[in-house]
Amino acid sequence: MRFLFVILSISIFSMMLPAFADLNSDVIVDGLNNPWELVFGPNGDIYFTERDGRIWKMSESGVAKVIYTFPKSGSVEGGTLGLALHPEFEENKKIYVYQTNLELEFYQNKVFSFEVDENTLSNKQLILDGIPGAPWHDGGRIKFGPDQKLYISTGDAINPELSQDLSSLAGKILRLNSDGTIPNDNPFDSSPVFSYGHRNPQGLAWSPDGLFVSSEHGPSGELGYGHDEINVILKGKNYGWPNVVGNSFDTKFVNPLIHSGESTWAPSGMVFFDSEKISDFTGKFLIGTLRGEHLMVLDISNNGSMISSEKMFDGEFGRIRTAEISPDGNLYLLTANGNNDKIIRISETPLEDVKKFTSKESVNDFTTLYVVIGIVGIGIIVGLLILKRKS
């Protein structure tokens, strides 16, 4: 049996963040390598991906294990990306994964489903293939909407013209039934396409009233300016890329709710905060940013107009890949700084209990992981966090 010994520090390091209502940040896990997605099981288990192929499960008791490993894709931005749990996960144990594959010298993105069998994944099923891939612009976010359909964000695979091509799955937001079939009420006949004209959408979230919002990377690389977007997603609509960057007077394109102008946020994963645990976030969309290194806090009306936009944790944690709500209603952030990345718990109440965890052997001979629990420190750092309003 081949062992790889990994040390994850799961620690209590409390920081008080006075700009909002006395928020505390607690590092739950560090030592991660390019993590991309974070989701919670209904019992508090945490599932998360690392781009180089690993899918992790951390039990509510704190034991973390690699439960599946894909071959490395070699992609710069692709790899093992999005995760989503089936709406009936407690009954069927189904989990969905967005994966970049290199096949015959061509990149391709696929969506698979598995069944969670305690400490491994089994019953691998192909849900969707044929999504163009590339070293960059692979999209990768997958989530179940309030209609229990599976939504999938895809990038333009560095071929912008594909975003306007309805025969291609690139540069789109797709919608499927949980078994991979196409819903009868999709906007285009026999097509998984739900909206198009996207460059590289990275985040998907819904309000309880059904408002569907997405974050999208603009052309900050190839064209030298930003125009990252936050979009309200509407069925069958065209969001303009590559014909439009930012706003357009052409009514056949949907303008972004807001965009970054010539600066860059690189907005990523997002969540609608429907918990009462952090009152300043309640009823708002929270979006991690990579280049921006902050959490966007957006208050959006039910009709899709902007009420307010605020910046939180500016530079505090570096690049924030995504945000998620735990079953107990607290906020969790996943960083993306390239080394020693972290899962961070944000709450109005700091963690106090420290549990001792035992080592566990991973499945499939991939990894033996020793989880080391230590109190790195409990302290209070009082500082000034400046919030900047955005128009």
C-alpha positions in Angstrom: 0.0 0.0 0.0 1.4 3.4 -1.0 1.0 6.1 1.6 1.2 9.8 1.2 1.4 11.5 4.5 -0.3 14.9 4.7 -0.7 17.2 7.7 -3.7 19.4 7.8 -3.9 21.9 10.7 -7.4 22.4 12.0 -7.1 25.3 14.4 -8.9 27.9 16.3 -7.5 31.3 15.4 -10.1 34.0 16.2 -10.0 37.5 14.7 -12.6 40.1 15.6 -13.7 42.1 12.5 -15.4 45.2 13.7 -16.5 46.8 10.4 -19.6 44.6 10.6 -21.2 43.4 13.8 -18.2 41.9 15.7 -17.5 39.1 13.3 -15.0 36.4 14.1 -12.9 34.4 11.6 -11.8 30.9 12.6 -9.5 28.9 10.4 -11.0 25.4 10.2 -8.6 23.8 7.8 -5.3 24.9 6.2 -2.6 23.3 4.1 -4.9 22.9 1.0 -3.6 23.0 -2.5 -5.7 25.0 -5.0 -9.1 24.2 -3.6 -12.0 25.2 -5.8 -15.4 24.2 -4.3 -16.9 23.7 -0.9 -20.4 22.2 -0.1 -22.0 21.0 3.0 -23.9 17.8 3.5 -27.2 18.1 5.5 -25.5 16.5 8.6 -22.6 19.1 8.6 -20.1 17.0 6.6 -17.9 19.2 4.3 -17.1 18.1 0.8 -14.4 20.1 -1.1 -12.3 19.8 -4.2 -8.7 20.5 -5.1 -8.0 21.3 -8.8 -5.3 18.6 -9.1 -7.9 15.9 -8.8 -8.8 15.3 -5.2 -12.2 15.3 -3.6 -12.2 15.5 0.1 -14.8 14.7 2.8 -14.5 16.2 6.3 -16.9 14.7 8.8 -18.7 16.8 11.3 -16.3 15.4 13.9 -13.4 16.9 12.0 -11.8 13.9 10.3 -10.8 14.8 6.7 -10.1 12.2 4.0 -9.6 12.0 0.3 -12.6 10.0 -1.0 -11.8 10.1 -4.8 -8.9 11.2 -7.1 -9.2 12.1 -10.8 -6.1 12.0 -13.0 -4.5 15.4 -13.2 -5.7 17.4 -16.2 -2.7 19.6 -16.8 -5.0 22.6 -17.3 -4.1 25.9 -15.8 -7.6 26.9 -14.6 -9.4 23.6 -15.1 -9.2 20.3 -13.2 -11.6 19.0 -10.5 -13.8 22.0 -10.1 -17.5 22.2 -9.1 -19.4 20.0 -6.7 -23.1 19.7 -6.0 -25.2 17.5 -3.8 -28.5 16.1 -5.2 -31.6 17.8 -3.6 -32.5 14.3 -2.2 -28.9 13.6 -1.0 -30.0 12.1 2.3 -31.9 9.4 0.4 -29.8 8.8 -2.7 -26.3 10.0 -1.6 -25.6 11.4 -5.1 -22.9 14.0 -5.6 -22.0 15.7 -8.9 -18.6 16.8 -10.1 -17.4 19.1 -12.9 -14.1 17.8 -14.3 -11.6 18.9 -17.0 -10.1 16.0 -19.0 -7.2 15.9 -21.5 -8.2 13.4 -24.2 -6.2 12.9 -27.4 -4.4 16.2 -26.9 -7.8 18.1 -26.5 -9.3 19.4 -23.3 -12.9 18.6 -22.6 -15.1 19.3 -19.6 -17.5 16.7 -18.2 -20.0 16.3 -15.4 -20.2 13.1 -13.5 -22.4 11.8 -10.7 -21.3 9.4 -7.9 -22.8 7.9 -4.8 -21.1 8.7 -1.5 -20.4 5.4 0.3 -19.1 6.5 3.7 -15.4 7.1 2.8 -15.4 6.7 -1.0 -17.3 7.5 -4.1 -18.9 4.7 -6.2 -21.2 4.2 -9.1 -19.6 6.8 -11.4 -22.0 8.0 -14.1 -21.4 10.4 -17.0 -24.1 13.1 -16.8 -22.8 15.4 -19.6 -19.8 15.6 -21.9 -18.9 17.6 -25.0 -18.2 20.8 -23.1 -15.3 22.4 -24.8 -12.3 22.8 -22.6 -8.9 24.6 -22.6 -6.1 25.5 -20.2 -8.2 28.6 -19.4 -11.9 29.7 -19.3 -13.4 26.3 -18.3 -16.3 27.7 -16.1 -17.0 24.9 -13.7 -19.7 25.9 -11.2 -22.5 23.4 -10.8 -25.5 23.9 -8.5 -29.1 22.7 -8.2 -31.6 25.4 -8.5 -34.9 25.9 -6.6 -36.6 23.9 -9.4 -34.3 20.9 -8.6 -32.6 21.2 -12.0 -28.8 21.0 -12.3 -27.3 24.3 -13.6 -23.8 24.3 -15.0 -21.5 27.3 -15.9 -19.2 26.8 -18.8 -16.4 29.1 -20.1 -15.7 30.0 -23.7 -12.6 27.7 -23.7 -10.5 30.7 -25.1 -12.6 30.6 -28.3 -14.9 33.6 -27.8 -17.1 32.9 -30.8 -18.4 29.7 -29.2 -20.3 31.8 -26.7 -22.7 33.0 -29.4 -22.9 29.6 -31.0 -26.1 27.8 -29.7 -24.7 24.5 -31.1 -21.8 24.7 -28.7 -21.9 24.1 -24.9 -19.1 26.7 -24.3 -19.8 30.1 -22.9 -23.2 29.1 -21.5 -25.2 28.4 -18.4 -26.7 25.0 -18.9 -29.7 23.3 -17.3 -30.3 19.6 -17.0 -32.4 17.1 -15.1 -30.5 15.3 -12.4 -30.1 12.2 -14.7 -28.5 14.3 -17.5 -31.6 14.5 -19.7 -32.8 17.8 -21.1 -35.9 19.4 -19.4 -38.9 19.9 -21.6 -39.2 23.5 -20.6 -35.6 24.6 -21.6 -35.6 27.7 -23.9 -34.1 25.9 -26.9 -35.4 22.7 -28.3 -33.4 19.6 -27.3 -30.7 21.7 -25.9 -29.3 22.1 -22.4 -28.6 25.8 -23.0 -30.4 28.1 -20.6 -28.5 31.3 -21.3 -25.6 32.2 -23.6 -23.1 34.9 -24.5 -21.0 34.3 -21.4 -17.2 34.5 -21.2 -16.3 32.6 -18.0 -19.1 32.4 -15.4 -17.8 31.4 -12.0 -20.7 31.7 -9.5 -24.4 30.7 -9.4 -26.9 31.6 -6.7 -30.6 32.1 -6.1 -32.6 34.1 -3.7 -35.6 32.5 -2.0 -37.8 34.4 -4.4 -36.1 32.7 -7.4 -33.8 35.6 -8.5 -31.0 33.9 -10.3 -27.6 35.7 -10.2 -24.2 34.8 -11.7 -20.7 36.2 -11.4 -18.5 36.3 -14.6 -14.9 37.0 -15.4 -14.3 39.8 -17.9 -11.4 40.2 -20.4 -8.9 41.5 -17.9 -6.2 39.3 -19.5 -6.3 39.3 -23.3 -7.7 42.8 -23.7 -6.0 44.4 -20.7 -9.1 45.7 -18.9 -11.6 44.3 -16.5 -15.4 44.5 -17.0 -16.1 41.6 -14.7 -19.8 41.2 -14.4 -22.6 40.3 -12.0 -25.6 39.2 -14.0 -29.2 38.5 -13.3 -29.8 35.3 -15.4 -32.9 35.1 -17.5 -34.1 32.1 -19.5 -33.0 32.0 -23.1 -31.2 35.4 -23.0 -28.0 36.5 -24.6 -25.4 38.2 -22.4 -23.3 39.6 -25.2 -19.8 38.1 -25.1 -17.8 38.7 -27.3 -19.9 41.2 -29.1 -20.3 43.4 -26.0 -18.1 44.2 -23.1 -19.9 45.9 -20.3 -23.2 47.7 -21.2 -24.8 47.9 -24.6 -27.6 49.9 -26.2 -28.5 46.9 -28.3 -31.7 45.4 -26.7 -30.9 41.9 -27.9 -28.2 41.7 -25.2 -28.8 41.7 -21.5 -26.7 44.3 -19.6 -24.9 43.3 -16.4 -26.4 44.3 -13.1 -23.1 45.8 -12.3 -19.6 45.5 -13.9 -16.1 46.4 -12.7 -15.3 49.0 -15.4 -11.6 48.9 -16.2 -10.7 47.5 -12.9 -10.8 43.8 -12.1 -12.5 41.9 -9.3 -12.4 38.3 -10.7 -15.6 37.4 -9.0 -15.9 33.7 -8.2 -18.2 31.4 -6.1 -21.2 32.9 -4.4 -24.1 32.2 -2.1 -27.4 33.9 -1.1 -27.1 34.4 2.7 -30.6 33.3 4.0 -29.4 32.8 7.5 -30.1 35.0 10.5 -26.7 34.1 12.1 -24.9 37.2 10.7 -27.5 40.0 10.5 -25.5 42.3 8.3 -25.4 39.6 5.6 -28.9 38.3 5.9 -30.8 38.6 2.6 -27.8 39.5 0.5 -25.7 37.8 -2.1 -22.1 37.1 -1.0 -19.4 36.7 -3.7 -15.8 35.8 -3.3 -13.3 37.7 -5.4 -9.8 36.5 -6.6 -8.0 39.5 -7.9 -10.1 41.8 -5.7 -9.2 39.8 -2.6 -12.5 40.7 -0.8 -16.0 39.5 -0.3 -18.7 41.4 -2.2 -21.9 41.9 -0.3 -24.7 42.7 -2.7 -28.2 43.8 -1.7 -30.4 43.1 -4.8 -34.1 43.8 -5.0 -36.6 41.0 -6.0 -37.0 42.7 -9.4 -33.2 42.4 -10.0 -32.1 46.0 -9.4 -29.1 47.0 -7.3 -29.8 48.4 -3.8 -26.3 48.4 -2.4 -22.8 46.9 -2.9 -20.2 46.7 -0.1 -16.7 45.3 0.3 -15.8 43.0 3.2 -12.5 41.4 4.4 -10.5 43.6 2.0 -7.1 41.9 1.7 -7.8 40.0 5.0 -7.6 36.4 3.5 -6.2 37.1 0.0 -8.0 35.5 -2.9 -11.5 34.1 -2.0 -12.6 31.3 -4.2 -16.1 30.8 -2.9 -18.5 31.3 -0.1 -21.0 28.8 1.4 -23.5 28.6 4.3 -23.2 25.7 6.8 -26.3 23.9 8.0 -26.1 25.8 11.3 -26.2 29.1 9.4 -22.7 30.4 9.5 -20.6 31.6 6.6 -17.6 29.6 5.3 -15.0 30.9 2.9 -12.5 29.0 0.7 -9.2 30.8 -0.2 -7.3 30.4 -3.4 -3.8 31.8 -2.8 -1.9 28.9 -4.5 -0.4 27.4 -1.3 -1.5 26.7 2.3 -5.1 27.6 1.4 -7.8 27.5 4.0 -11.4 26.9 4.9 -12.4 29.8 7.2 -15.6 30.1 9.3 -17.1 33.5 9.7 -19.5 34.0 12.6 -20.6 36.4 15.3 -19.6 33.7 17.9 -16.0 32.4 17.9 -15.4 28.7 18.1 -14.5 27.6 21.6 -14.5 23.8 21.7 -11.4 22.0 20.4 -11.8 18.3 19.6 -9.1 15.7 19.4 -9.3 13.7 16.2 -7.8 10.3 15.4 -5.9 9.5 12.2 -7.9 7.8 9.5 -6.7 5.8 6.5 -7.9 6.9 3.1 -9.6 4.7 0.5 -8.2 3.4 -2.8 -4.6 3.5 -1.5 -4.4 7.2 -2.4 -3.7 8.9 0.9 -3.3 8.3 4.5 -4.2 11.6 6.2 -3.3 12.5 9.7 -5.4 15.3 11.0 -3.7 17.3 13.6 -5.7 19.5 15.8 -3.9 22.3 17.6 -4.8 25.6 19.1 -2.7 28.0 17.1 -4.0 30.9 19.1 -7.0 32.7 20.3 -6.6 36.3 20.0 -8.5 39.5 19.3 -7.2 41.9 16.6 -8.9 45.1 16.6 -8.5 47.1 13.4 -10.2 49.3 11.0 -11.8 47.8 8.0 -12.8 50.4 5.4 -15.9 49.7 3.5 -16.1 51.2 0.0 -19.5 51.7 -1.6 -19.8 50.8 -5.3 -22.1 52.4 -7.7 
